[in-house]
Amino acid sequence: MNPLSAGNSQSKQQLRLNWPDGREHLLDHAELRRQCPCSQCRAFRLRGMTPMVDARVRVVELNPQGYGLQLVFSDGHERGIYPWAYLAEL
């Protein structure tokens, strides 16, 4: 299920997704960075480590990829593409 809309608030540090079922989903930028689905970040979490993420990190760019969003963060990380289903679970 794809959201109807996606918005980004840098002042609130939140990604906003509006789903077809009427749900509005607010996701914290720092938590999105910690939960990055790229292979490097997943491997880090699989080793039982929690990524150290500055609480001030922001999503600075959203790049739609059809099946999800590529998020570009203020710390320069841009490798993760977040599938819609993954974002719905967070």
MDAnalysis code that builds the backbone (N, CA, C; Angstrom):
import MDAnalysis as mda
import numpy as np

u = mda.Universe.empty(270, n_residues=90, atom_resindex=np.repeat(np.arange(90), 3), trajectory=True)
u.add_TopologyAttr("name", ["N", "CA", "C"] * 90)
u.add_TopologyAttr("resid", np.arange(1, 91))
u.add_TopologyAttr("resname", ["MET", "ASN", "PRO", "LEU", "SER", "ALA", "GLY", "ASN", "SER", "GLN", "SER", "LYS", "GLN", "GLN", "LEU", "ARG", "LEU", "ASN", "TRP", "PRO", "ASP", "GLY", "ARG", "GLU", "HIS", "LEU", "LEU", "ASP", "HIS", "ALA", "GLU", "LEU", "ARG", "ARG", "GLN", "CYS", "PRO", "CYS", "SER", "GLN", "CYS", "ARG", "ALA", "PHE", "ARG", "LEU", "ARG", "GLY", "MET", "THR", "PRO", "MET", "VAL", "ASP", "ALA", "ARG", "VAL", "ARG", "VAL", "VAL", "GLU", "LEU", "ASN", "PRO", "GLN", "GLY", "TYR", "GLY", "LEU", "GLN", "LEU", "VAL", "PHE", "SER", "ASP", "GLY", "HIS", "GLU", "ARG", "GLY", "ILE", "TYR", "PRO", "TRP", "ALA", "TYR", "LEU", "ALA", "GLU", "LEU"])
u.atoms.positions = np.array([
    [0.851, -1.177, 0.000],
    [0.000, 0.000, 0.000],
    [0.895, 1.237, 0.000],
    [0.689, 2.102, -0.942],
    [1.444, 3.349, -1.024],
    [0.679, 4.466, -0.333],
    [1.393, 5.390, 0.292],
    [0.699, 6.518, 0.927],
    [0.120, 7.449, -0.142],
    [-0.887, 8.205, 0.266],
    [-1.475, 9.209, -0.622],
    [-0.553, 10.410, -0.754],
    [0.166, 10.713, 0.331],
    [1.095, 11.842, 0.307],
    [2.205, 11.619, 1.318],
    [3.328, 12.277, 1.047],
    [4.475, 12.252, 1.958],
    [4.964, 13.686, 2.091],
    [5.197, 14.107, 3.324],
    [5.704, 15.445, 3.566],
    [6.846, 15.395, 4.556],
    [7.637, 16.439, 4.550],
    [8.803, 16.485, 5.424],
    [8.841, 17.819, 6.154],
    [8.895, 17.776, 7.469],
    [9.015, 18.986, 8.278],
    [10.377, 18.979, 8.958],
    [11.272, 19.849, 8.488],
    [12.577, 19.934, 9.134],
    [12.465, 20.593, 10.500],
    [11.546, 21.540, 10.667],
    [11.409, 22.205, 11.967],
    [10.903, 21.240, 13.041],
    [10.009, 20.328, 12.669],
    [9.493, 19.334, 13.627],
    [10.316, 18.050, 13.606],
    [11.258, 17.939, 12.672],
    [12.096, 16.757, 12.500],
    [11.249, 15.511, 12.288],
    [10.241, 15.624, 11.413],
    [9.340, 14.507, 11.175],
    [9.024, 14.342, 9.694],
    [8.910, 13.078, 9.295],
    [8.378, 12.710, 7.997],
    [6.910, 12.385, 8.228],
    [6.023, 12.921, 7.392],
    [4.589, 12.681, 7.532],
    [4.096, 11.889, 6.333],
    [3.436, 10.768, 6.601],
    [2.845, 9.930, 5.556],
    [1.348, 9.836, 5.810],
    [0.552, 10.067, 4.774],
    [-0.902, 9.915, 4.854],
    [-1.297, 8.706, 4.026],
    [-1.890, 7.711, 4.694],
    [-2.212, 6.432, 4.079],
    [-3.654, 6.403, 3.602],
    [-3.982, 5.546, 2.620],
    [-5.344, 5.461, 2.086],
    [-6.406, 5.105, 3.127],
    [-6.020, 4.439, 4.202],
    [-6.991, 4.068, 5.239],
    [-7.285, 5.222, 6.206],
    [-6.720, 6.417, 5.931],
    [-6.988, 7.588, 6.760],
    [-5.958, 7.843, 7.841],
    [-5.020, 6.906, 8.023],
    [-3.985, 7.081, 9.039],
    [-2.988, 8.145, 8.621],
    [-2.561, 8.953, 9.579],
    [-1.423, 9.843, 9.371],
    [-0.293, 9.305, 10.238],
    [0.858, 9.126, 9.633],
    [1.999, 8.492, 10.299],
    [3.117, 9.535, 10.388],
    [3.569, 9.848, 11.602],
    [4.663, 10.789, 11.814],
    [5.888, 10.011, 12.260],
    [6.982, 10.169, 11.516],
    [8.208, 9.428, 11.801],
    [9.343, 10.399, 12.087],
    [9.989, 10.204, 13.216],
    [11.091, 11.054, 13.663],
    [12.315, 10.864, 12.768],
    [12.929, 11.964, 12.356],
    [14.091, 11.897, 11.476],
    [15.225, 11.056, 12.069],
    [15.563, 11.284, 13.328],
    [16.676, 10.539, 13.940],
    [16.361, 9.042, 13.998],
    [15.106, 8.698, 14.292],
    [14.736, 7.275, 14.341],
    [14.783, 6.660, 12.940],
    [14.367, 7.411, 11.927],
    [14.483, 6.922, 10.555],
    [15.944, 6.652, 10.212],
    [16.823, 7.529, 10.635],
    [18.253, 7.339, 10.368],
    [18.775, 6.095, 11.070],
    [18.338, 5.871, 12.326],
    [18.755, 4.670, 13.076],
    [18.245, 3.395, 12.417],
    [17.091, 3.464, 11.779],
    [16.456, 2.280, 11.184],
    [16.708, 2.168, 9.686],
    [17.722, 2.835, 9.184],
    [18.040, 2.809, 7.754],
    [18.123, 1.366, 7.263],
    [17.445, 1.064, 6.138],
    [17.448, -0.310, 5.632],
    [18.601, -0.648, 4.684],
    [19.573, 0.233, 4.508],
    [20.681, -0.101, 3.602],
    [21.467, -1.279, 4.187],
    [22.213, -1.964, 3.345],
    [22.914, -3.178, 3.782],
    [23.925, -2.891, 4.886],
    [24.613, -1.773, 4.807],
    [25.611, -1.436, 5.831],
    [24.947, -1.217, 7.193],
    [23.858, -0.470, 7.228],
    [23.165, -0.200, 8.495],
    [22.497, -1.457, 9.043],
    [21.907, -2.268, 8.153],
    [21.297, -3.530, 8.609],
    [22.331, -4.440, 9.223],
    [23.493, -4.557, 8.599],
    [24.561, -5.412, 9.133],
    [24.989, -4.930, 10.512],
    [25.062, -3.637, 10.690],
    [25.424, -3.044, 11.975],
    [24.411, -3.468, 13.045],
    [23.108, -3.355, 12.722],
    [22.065, -3.735, 13.684],
    [22.054, -5.233, 13.935],
    [22.324, -6.044, 12.900],
    [22.341, -7.496, 13.073],
    [23.447, -7.947, 14.021],
    [24.497, -7.163, 14.139],
    [25.573, -7.466, 15.093],
    [25.205, -7.004, 16.502],
    [23.967, -6.541, 16.674],
    [23.491, -6.134, 17.992],
    [23.889, -4.736, 18.401],
    [24.364, -3.950, 17.460],
    [24.789, -2.588, 17.772],
    [23.709, -1.602, 17.369],
    [23.593, -0.550, 18.147],
    [22.668, 0.530, 17.835],
    [23.457, 1.663, 17.221],
    [23.085, 2.076, 16.013],
    [23.820, 3.184, 15.390],
    [23.743, 4.456, 16.237],
    [24.875, 5.114, 16.391],
    [24.920, 6.394, 17.095],
    [24.475, 7.464, 16.105],
    [23.349, 8.083, 16.388],
    [22.783, 9.085, 15.502],
    [22.569, 10.366, 16.294],
    [23.083, 11.446, 15.784],
    [22.893, 12.756, 16.402],
    [21.408, 13.092, 16.371],
    [20.853, 13.491, 17.493],
    [19.424, 13.822, 17.586],
    [19.050, 14.985, 16.681],
    [20.032, 15.745, 16.231],
    [19.755, 16.898, 15.364],
    [19.733, 16.545, 13.887],
    [19.950, 15.267, 13.535],
    [19.964, 14.866, 12.124],
    [18.597, 15.155, 11.504],
    [18.624, 15.587, 10.253],
    [17.398, 15.924, 9.536],
    [17.343, 15.175, 8.202],
    [16.133, 14.925, 7.752],
    [15.929, 14.471, 6.381],
    [15.922, 15.736, 5.537],
    [16.856, 15.826, 4.608],
    [16.976, 17.040, 3.794],
    [16.431, 16.855, 2.379],
    [16.167, 15.600, 1.995],
    [15.662, 15.357, 0.644],
    [14.887, 14.051, 0.622],
    [13.764, 14.045, -0.093],
    [12.958, 12.845, -0.330],
    [13.023, 12.551, -1.822],
    [13.409, 11.345, -2.170],
    [13.470, 10.946, -3.576],
    [12.573, 9.732, -3.782],
    [11.380, 9.924, -4.365],
    [10.481, 8.789, -4.605],
    [11.136, 7.748, -5.514],
    [10.946, 6.473, -5.163],
    [11.537, 5.371, -5.922],
    [10.476, 4.383, -6.405],
    [9.214, 4.787, -6.423],
    [8.146, 3.890, -6.858],
    [7.667, 3.002, -5.728],
    [8.544, 2.146, -5.220],
    [8.181, 1.222, -4.140],
    [8.495, 1.789, -2.757],
    [9.039, 3.007, -2.718],
    [9.382, 3.617, -1.431],
    [10.059, 4.958, -1.629],
    [10.811, 5.363, -0.610],
    [11.504, 6.648, -0.622],
    [12.979, 6.467, -0.322],
    [13.807, 7.145, -1.085],
    [15.203, 7.295, -0.705],
    [15.258, 8.562, 0.141],
    [15.793, 8.443, 1.337],
    [15.922, 9.587, 2.233],
    [17.379, 10.024, 2.271],
    [17.584, 11.327, 2.144],
    [18.916, 11.903, 2.250],
    [18.956, 12.671, 3.565],
    [19.946, 12.347, 4.394],
    [20.049, 12.931, 5.726],
    [21.114, 14.019, 5.788],
    [20.965, 14.888, 6.758],
    [21.900, 16.005, 6.926],
    [23.306, 15.547, 7.297],
    [23.462, 14.301, 7.757],
    [24.804, 13.789, 8.067],
    [25.481, 13.195, 6.831],
    [24.830, 13.330, 5.655],
    [25.402, 12.852, 4.412],
    [24.972, 11.447, 4.017],
    [24.301, 10.724, 4.909],
    [23.888, 9.351, 4.587],
    [22.725, 9.395, 3.604],
    [22.862, 8.628, 2.513],
    [21.811, 8.624, 1.494],
    [21.654, 7.272, 0.818],
    [22.140, 6.230, 1.456],
    [22.154, 4.913, 0.816],
    [20.849, 4.147, 0.965],
    [20.045, 4.483, 1.954],
    [18.857, 3.687, 2.229],
    [17.656, 4.073, 1.398],
    [17.005, 3.050, 0.824],
    [15.700, 3.238, 0.210],
    [14.710, 2.531, 1.120],
    [13.757, 3.293, 1.602],
    [12.780, 2.824, 2.583],
    [11.519, 2.383, 1.849],
    [11.280, 1.064, 1.702],
    [10.047, 0.610, 1.060],
    [8.822, 1.076, 1.848],
    [7.712, 1.282, 1.134],
    [6.495, 1.755, 1.807],
    [6.097, 0.819, 2.939],
    [6.172, -0.487, 2.732],
    [5.784, -1.446, 3.781],
    [6.667, -1.292, 5.013],
    [7.954, -1.045, 4.809],
    [8.888, -0.849, 5.934],
    [8.519, 0.419, 6.700],
    [8.235, 1.493, 5.974],
    [7.847, 2.749, 6.637],
    [6.540, 2.562, 7.422],
    [5.611, 1.794, 6.880],
    [4.343, 1.560, 7.567],
    [4.551, 0.804, 8.878],
    [5.589, -0.032, 8.951],
    [5.861, -0.813, 10.164],
    [6.578, -0.016, 11.242],
    [7.321, 1.018, 10.848],
    [8.126, 1.782, 11.824],
    [7.239, 2.592, 12.756],
])
